Amino acid sequence: MAAALFALSACTPSAPQIMAPTCLAPLKPAVQVDLYFGLATKDREIDETEWAAFLSEEVTPRFPAGLSVLDVAGQYHDAKGRVTRERSKLLVVIVPDASRHLAKVQAIVDIYKTRFSQLSVLHVERAVCAAF
């Protein structure tokens, strides 16, 4: 058992790293940042006007070069183990260097959680090839 745990721990990186892909011109290595924002609060749903205000006040100023927002249907297990479904927004931003943009992303997450009393925002990053 100890040997198996040691072997597994050797596979775990000490710090998150995104390996740059090999890209064919005109594409260049970049990072896709995905943020999933649930729209349900304890007693209501965040409406489109509230979402639009958050997007224009908090997200667009941090990523003025561009972004995408998609409507998605999310689900998760709640504290009691039940499957809970909720409307969500998926924010997609392509950045040339994720480490330089991490503070902006974290600010967006923190502000959303505070403004709308949310427990979490799912944050996913992946290496991609992109051209603008």
C-alpha positions in Angstrom: 0.0 0.0 0.0 2.8 2.4 0.9 4.5 1.7 -2.3 1.4 2.4 -4.3 0.9 5.7 -2.5 4.5 6.7 -3.2 4.1 5.8 -6.8 0.9 7.9 -7.1 2.5 10.8 -5.3 5.4 10.8 -7.8 2.8 11.5 -10.5 1.4 14.5 -8.8 3.1 17.8 -9.8 4.2 20.1 -7.0 2.7 23.1 -8.7 0.0 23.3 -11.5 1.6 23.7 -14.9 0.1 24.0 -18.3 2.4 22.6 -21.0 2.5 24.7 -24.1 1.3 22.8 -27.1 3.2 22.6 -30.4 1.3 24.9 -32.7 1.4 25.3 -36.5 1.6 28.8 -37.9 -0.3 31.1 -37.7 -1.5 29.6 -34.4 0.5 30.3 -31.3 0.4 28.7 -27.8 -2.1 30.2 -25.5 -4.3 29.3 -22.5 -8.1 28.9 -22.5 -9.6 30.0 -19.2 -13.1 28.7 -18.6 -15.2 30.1 -15.7 -18.5 28.5 -14.9 -20.9 30.8 -13.0 -24.0 29.2 -11.4 -27.1 31.5 -11.6 -29.0 30.1 -8.6 -28.7 31.8 -5.2 -30.3 30.6 -1.9 -33.6 32.3 -2.7 -33.7 33.3 -6.4 -32.0 33.2 -9.7 -29.6 35.9 -11.0 -31.3 37.5 -13.9 -29.9 38.6 -17.3 -29.8 42.3 -16.3 -27.7 41.4 -13.2 -25.4 39.2 -15.3 -24.9 41.9 -18.0 -24.0 44.4 -15.3 -21.5 42.1 -13.8 -20.0 41.3 -17.2 -19.7 45.0 -18.2 -18.4 46.2 -14.8 -16.1 43.4 -13.7 -15.2 41.2 -16.6 -14.9 43.3 -19.7 -12.6 45.9 -18.1 -10.2 43.1 -17.1 -10.3 41.4 -20.5 -11.1 44.2 -23.1 -9.5 42.3 -26.0 -12.3 39.8 -26.0 -14.2 37.0 -24.4 -17.1 34.7 -25.0 -20.1 33.9 -22.8 -22.3 30.8 -23.4 -25.5 29.7 -21.6 -25.0 26.3 -20.2 -27.0 23.8 -18.1 -25.0 22.7 -15.0 -25.5 20.2 -12.3 -23.7 19.1 -9.2 -24.2 17.2 -6.0 -25.5 19.4 -3.1 -24.4 19.0 0.5 -27.1 16.3 1.0 -25.9 14.3 -2.0 -28.8 15.2 -4.3 -28.2 16.2 -7.9 -29.0 19.9 -8.3 -29.4 21.4 -11.7 -29.1 25.1 -12.4 -28.7 27.5 -15.3 -25.2 28.8 -15.6 -22.9 31.0 -17.7 -19.6 29.8 -19.2 -17.1 32.6 -19.6 -14.3 31.7 -22.0 -11.2 33.9 -22.4 -8.1 33.0 -24.4 -4.9 34.5 -23.0 -1.3 34.3 -24.2 0.0 33.7 -20.6 -2.2 32.4 -17.9 0.1 33.3 -15.0 0.0 37.0 -16.0 -3.8 36.9 -16.0 -4.4 34.8 -12.9 -5.0 37.9 -10.6 -7.6 39.2 -13.0 -9.4 35.8 -13.1 -9.3 35.4 -9.3 -10.7 39.0 -8.9 -13.6 38.1 -11.1 -14.3 34.9 -9.2 -14.0 36.6 -5.8 -16.3 39.5 -6.8 -18.9 37.1 -8.3 -19.0 35.0 -5.1 -19.3 38.0 -2.9 -21.9 39.9 -5.0 -24.2 37.0 -5.5 -23.5 34.9 -2.4 -22.1 32.0 -4.3 -20.0 29.2 -2.7 -17.9 28.6 -5.8 -17.1 29.3 -9.4 -15.6 26.5 -11.4 -12.2 27.6 -12.9 -10.7 25.4 -15.7 -7.6 26.1 -17.8 -6.1 24.3 -20.7 -3.3 24.8 -23.2 -4.5 25.6 -26.7 -3.3 26.9 -30.0 -4.9 30.2 -31.1 -4.6 33.1 -33.6 -6.3 36.4 -33.4 
